[in-house]
C-alpha cells in the first residue's frame, strides 16, 4: 500500500557506508523507522539535509505492516526553516527536543493532535525573534496532555504538594517519596500557566530554568519508565545564562 504522509525526523544514525536508519514521527502512523540510501552523488549532500533532527518532510513509501524498517521512495521538505538551523540557541533547543521526543514517543500510534502540536510549536520557534528561552519547558509540559499524564490543576491551593506519580496537587505529602514540596510544586503550576505568547512574562534565572528542566524530566521518567538520560541535556543547561 503506497502512503504519502508528513513526518518529523527524530533521529538518524549511519548504517554502513551509504545508508541511514531514520526514525520519524509520522502524521498517519505515529512512530516509524526507515532505511534510507544516500546516493554517492552531488544529490547526497542535499538528501542528508532531509534527515536532520526535527526537519518536517513529506515522504512516500510502500507501507509494510510486518516490516521493522520501511523504505522511502520520495521525500521533500514541507516546512523549510528560516532561522532554526542558523541560530545556535534555537538549534540546540530543537536538537534537545528531537532526542526528547525520540524517547517520549517510542510507542506512539497515529495521533494527529500530537503531530500538529509539534509542527505548530516548531513553526512558532522558527518565527520567534526573541524571548524563547522558556520554549522547551512549555513544550515539554504541554506535551503531557497528549501522552496521558497532564497535571491536574483544578484543586491547586497555595502551599500544596505535587504528587508526581498521580499528577495532582494535594494538601498533605503523599506516603511515597515521589512528590514536590510546596515551593517546587508552585513551579509546576507556574509552568502550566505559560504558553508561547506569554512565557516571556515569567522571568527565570538559569539556575531556576535548569531546575524546572530537571523536575520535568524526573516527571517524565516516572510515567515513562524506560526514559533514559538525554545526551543533549548538558548542552541545553549551558544556554541562556
Backbone torsions as a table, in degrees:
resi	resn	phi	psi	omega
1	UNK	NA	119.1	-178.9
2	UNK	-81.9	131.1	-175.4
3	UNK	-123.4	140.5	169.4
4	UNK	-123.5	124.3	-175.4
5	UNK	-150.8	152.5	170.0
6	UNK	-74.5	151.6	-178.6
7	UNK	-153.2	149.7	178.5
8	UNK	-112.6	125.6	179.3
9	UNK	-72.6	126.6	177.3
10	UNK	-107.1	-35.3	-175.0
11	UNK	-159.7	144.4	176.4
12	UNK	-142.8	127.5	178.6
13	UNK	-126.2	146.4	-178.8
14	UNK	-69.6	138.2	178.9
15	UNK	-133.3	103.3	-174.6
16	UNK	73.1	-161.7	-175.5
17	UNK	-83.3	-27.5	-171.1
18	UNK	-135.3	20.9	-179.4
19	UNK	-134.4	158.5	173.6
20	UNK	-135.2	145.5	168.8
21	UNK	-97.5	121.2	-174.3
22	UNK	-119.0	129.4	176.9
23	UNK	-100.8	128.4	-178.5
24	UNK	-119.0	150.5	159.8
25	UNK	-100.4	111.7	-174.4
26	UNK	-100.7	155.8	-179.5
27	UNK	-69.6	-37.4	-172.6
28	UNK	-95.6	-26.1	-173.2
29	UNK	-125.8	2.4	-174.7
30	UNK	73.5	-134.2	-176.4
31	UNK	-79.3	129.8	174.2
32	UNK	-141.6	150.1	176.3
33	UNK	-115.8	145.8	-176.7
34	UNK	-131.6	149.4	168.3
35	UNK	-102.3	123.3	-172.7
36	UNK	-123.0	127.3	178.4
37	UNK	-89.2	135.2	176.7
38	UNK	-105.2	112.6	-177.8
39	UNK	-66.5	146.7	178.0
40	UNK	-86.6	77.1	-177.3
41	UNK	-156.2	-178.8	178.6
42	UNK	-62.2	-25.7	-179.3
43	UNK	-72.9	-17.3	-176.6
44	UNK	-59.9	-44.8	-179.4
45	UNK	-62.6	-40.6	178.5
46	UNK	-63.4	-43.1	-176.9
47	UNK	-67.0	-33.6	177.4
48	UNK	-59.0	-34.6	-179.5
49	UNK	-65.2	-24.2	178.4
50	UNK	-67.0	-21.1	-172.2
51	UNK	-110.6	22.4	173.0
52	UNK	-74.2	141.5	-177.9
53	UNK	-53.3	135.6	178.2
54	UNK	74.8	8.0	171.8
55	UNK	-68.6	136.2	179.2
56	UNK	-102.1	118.0	-174.7
57	UNK	-125.6	167.5	167.2
58	UNK	-114.6	126.4	-176.6
59	UNK	-121.0	148.4	174.6
60	UNK	-119.4	131.3	-177.3
61	UNK	-158.0	160.4	172.7
62	UNK	-88.9	111.2	-176.6
63	UNK	-76.0	123.4	177.1
64	UNK	-119.5	107.9	-170.3
65	UNK	-59.2	-35.7	-175.8
66	UNK	-90.3	-2.2	-177.9
67	UNK	-88.6	132.0	178.9
68	UNK	-73.1	-32.2	179.6
69	UNK	-122.1	122.8	177.0
70	UNK	-86.7	169.4	-179.0
71	UNK	-125.0	121.7	-179.9
72	UNK	-78.0	134.8	173.3
73	UNK	-95.0	-43.1	-179.5
74	UNK	-142.7	151.5	174.7
75	UNK	-149.2	148.8	176.0
76	UNK	-150.0	146.6	177.5
77	UNK	-77.9	127.4	-177.4
78	UNK	-108.9	-9.7	176.7
79	UNK	-134.6	77.0	-179.8
80	UNK	-64.2	129.8	-179.6
81	UNK	-87.2	137.0	179.9
82	UNK	-91.8	-25.7	-174.0
83	UNK	-132.6	-29.7	-173.7
84	UNK	-55.5	-45.5	-177.6
85	UNK	-70.7	-14.3	-172.1
86	UNK	-111.4	-8.1	178.9
87	UNK	-105.5	116.1	-174.4
88	UNK	-60.3	-32.6	179.3
89	UNK	-70.9	-48.4	179.1
90	UNK	-64.3	-39.7	-179.8
91	UNK	-63.2	-42.5	179.2
92	UNK	-63.9	-40.0	177.3
93	UNK	-63.3	-45.5	-177.0
94	UNK	-66.1	-38.5	178.7
95	UNK	-66.9	-39.5	176.0
96	UNK	-62.6	-46.1	-177.9
97	UNK	-68.0	-30.2	175.5
98	UNK	-63.8	-46.5	178.1
99	UNK	-64.7	-41.2	178.5
100	UNK	-60.3	-48.8	-179.6
101	UNK	-66.6	-33.6	178.5
102	UNK	-56.3	-40.9	-179.7
103	UNK	-87.4	-33.3	-176.1
104	UNK	-74.9	-21.3	-175.9
105	UNK	-117.1	24.5	-174.8
106	UNK	-52.5	-42.6	-176.1
107	UNK	-106.0	17.1	-173.6
108	UNK	-72.2	130.9	173.5
109	UNK	-89.2	-177.5	-179.9
110	UNK	-56.9	129.0	-179.5
111	UNK	-149.3	93.8	-175.4
112	UNK	-62.3	-43.3	177.2
113	UNK	-58.6	-40.4	178.1
114	UNK	-64.1	-47.2	-180.0
115	UNK	-58.3	-45.5	-179.8
116	UNK	-66.2	-34.7	176.7
117	UNK	-60.5	-45.2	-178.7
118	UNK	-65.6	-46.9	-177.5
119	UNK	-67.5	-38.9	177.6
120	UNK	-64.6	-38.9	178.2
121	UNK	-64.7	-42.2	178.3
122	UNK	-63.3	-40.5	178.4
123	UNK	-62.9	-39.0	178.4
124	UNK	-64.0	-47.6	-179.4
125	UNK	-60.8	-42.0	-178.7
126	UNK	-63.2	-33.9	-177.9
127	UNK	-90.0	-9.3	-176.7
128	UNK	-68.0	134.4	178.3
129	UNK	-91.3	-29.6	-178.4
130	UNK	-163.4	177.4	173.2
131	UNK	56.8	50.7	177.3
132	UNK	-120.5	18.1	-175.9
133	UNK	-69.1	-18.4	176.7
134	UNK	-98.9	7.1	-173.3
135	UNK	-55.8	-49.2	-175.5
136	UNK	-64.4	-32.8	178.8
137	UNK	-66.8	-46.9	179.3
138	UNK	-63.7	-44.4	-179.9
139	UNK	-56.8	-48.4	-175.6
140	UNK	-67.1	-41.5	-179.1
141	UNK	-68.2	-41.0	-178.6
142	UNK	-74.1	-23.2	175.5
143	UNK	-64.1	-26.9	-178.9
144	UNK	-60.6	-25.0	177.9
145	UNK	-61.6	-34.5	-177.8
146	UNK	-85.2	-20.8	-176.4
147	UNK	-98.0	-5.7	171.2
148	UNK	98.7	9.7	177.0
149	UNK	-136.2	47.0	176.4
150	UNK	-67.7	129.0	-179.2
151	UNK	-60.0	136.5	177.5
152	UNK	-85.5	111.7	-177.1
153	UNK	-97.9	-0.7	-170.6
154	UNK	-59.7	-37.8	-172.8
155	UNK	-105.8	16.6	-176.5
156	UNK	-67.5	133.7	172.3
157	UNK	-131.6	145.4	178.4
158	UNK	-54.7	133.1	-178.1
159	UNK	96.6	-3.5	178.7
160	UNK	-71.6	155.3	167.5
161	UNK	-88.6	162.2	174.1
162	UNK	-118.5	120.5	178.9
163	UNK	-82.7	107.1	-176.2
164	UNK	-68.0	-30.2	-179.8
165	UNK	-72.6	-43.8	-173.5
166	UNK	-99.6	0.2	174.4
167	UNK	59.3	38.2	177.9
168	UNK	-144.0	163.5	178.1
169	UNK	-91.7	148.1	-178.0
170	UNK	-145.9	143.0	-178.5
171	UNK	-71.4	-18.5	179.6
172	UNK	-118.6	153.1	177.1
173	UNK	-66.5	134.6	176.5
174	UNK	-62.3	164.9	-179.3
175	UNK	-77.0	-17.0	176.4
176	UNK	-94.4	177.5	-173.7
177	UNK	-94.0	-4.2	-174.2
178	UNK	-93.0	76.9	178.9
179	UNK	-149.9	163.8	176.4
180	UNK	-110.1	138.7	176.3
181	UNK	-72.5	164.6	-171.0
182	UNK	-52.3	-38.8	-177.5
183	UNK	-64.4	-38.8	179.2
184	UNK	-86.9	-26.7	174.2
185	UNK	-60.7	-35.1	179.0
186	UNK	-63.9	-28.6	178.5
187	UNK	-66.7	-36.2	177.1
188	UNK	-62.2	-44.7	178.7
189	UNK	-62.2	-40.2	178.7
190	UNK	-62.4	-45.9	-179.3
191	UNK	-62.0	-36.4	-178.9
192	UNK	-73.2	-18.0	177.1
193	UNK	-82.9	-16.6	-177.6
194	UNK	-79.2	149.7	163.3
195	UNK	-137.7	178.8	-174.2
196	UNK	-62.9	-33.0	-177.2
197	UNK	-78.6	-27.7	-174.9
198	UNK	-107.9	-7.4	-171.6
199	UNK	-63.5	-22.3	178.5
200	UNK	-68.1	-15.0	179.8
201	UNK	-79.6	-11.9	-176.9
202	UNK	-106.2	93.3	-177.3
203	UNK	-71.4	135.3	176.8
204	UNK	-136.5	144.3	170.9
205	UNK	-79.7	167.5	177.8
206	UNK	-61.0	-38.2	179.7
207	UNK	-63.8	-44.6	179.8
208	UNK	-64.6	-41.4	-178.9
209	UNK	-64.8	-43.0	179.8
210	UNK	-66.9	-34.7	176.9
211	UNK	-66.8	-41.6	176.6
212	UNK	-61.1	-41.1	178.4
213	UNK	-61.6	-42.5	178.8
214	UNK	-61.8	-43.3	-179.7
215	UNK	-65.3	-40.0	-179.8
216	UNK	-64.7	-44.0	-179.5
217	UNK	-65.6	-39.0	175.1
218	UNK	-59.2	-42.9	179.0
219	UNK	-60.4	-44.8	178.0
220	UNK	-63.0	-39.6	-178.1
221	UNK	-64.4	-32.5	178.5
222	UNK	-69.6	-32.0	-177.2
223	UNK	-97.5	-18.0	175.6
224	UNK	-126.8	84.7	-168.5
225	UNK	-56.5	-26.6	-178.9
226	UNK	-87.8	7.4	-176.5
227	UNK	-67.0	121.7	-172.6
228	UNK	-94.1	-179.4	169.0
229	UNK	-66.4	140.0	-178.8
230	UNK	-97.1	125.9	-176.1
231	UNK	-66.2	-30.9	-176.2
232	UNK	-85.8	-0.6	-175.8
233	UNK	-64.4	-38.7	-177.4
234	UNK	-63.5	-35.1	178.4
235	UNK	-67.4	-44.2	-178.1
236	UNK	-63.4	-34.9	-179.0
237	UNK	-63.4	-24.8	-178.4
238	UNK	-86.0	-8.7	-176.9
239	UNK	-78.9	160.3	170.9
240	UNK	56.3	37.1	178.1
241	UNK	-72.9	NA	NA
